[in-house]
Amino acid sequence: MIKKIDHIGIAVKSLDEAVKFYEKALGLKCEKIEEIESQKVKTAFFDVGGVHLEILEPTTEDSPIAKFLQRNGEGVHHIAFYTDDISGQLGQAKEAGCKLINEEPVPGAGGKKVAFLHPKSTHGVLTEFCSKE
C-alpha cells in the first residue's frame, strides 16, 4: 500500500551547481550526497516538509539520467511513492496493465529498494516505488 510521496527526482548536469542553487536561492539544506552505482548516479537529498527532492547527476554517459538529459535537458525526472509492500505494488500495477521497468526491486538510494513503472503506461510520468523491504 502506498503510504506517501517519498521524493521527486530532478535530473541535473552538475550536482554541485544544483546543490548551491537549492541552498542559496531557496534556503534548503542538503541532507546527504550519495553515489548509487547500480543506478549510475550521484544524488543529493533535500527535505521539504517530509517530501524529499532527489537531485540526480549521471556518473556515466550511458546512465538513464544521462540519456534523459540528452533528450529533455534538466528538470523533473520522476516521482517516487513509498510503499510498505513494493512487490505487491508492482503486482497491482502489472495487473492494471502498466509496463514495468523493474520486475523485481533493485538497490536504490538510502538503502531502499526501488522499482520503476514505464512512463508510457503512467500518463507520461516515470513512477518509482520505494521501500525499506
ABEGO torsion letter per residue (X at the ends): XBABBABBBBBBABAAAAAAAAAAAAGBBBABBBBBAAAGBBBBBBBBGGBBBBBBBBABAABAAAAAAAAAEBEBABBBBBBABAAAAAAAAAAAGBBBABABBBBBBGGBBBBBBBAAAAGGBBBBBBBAX
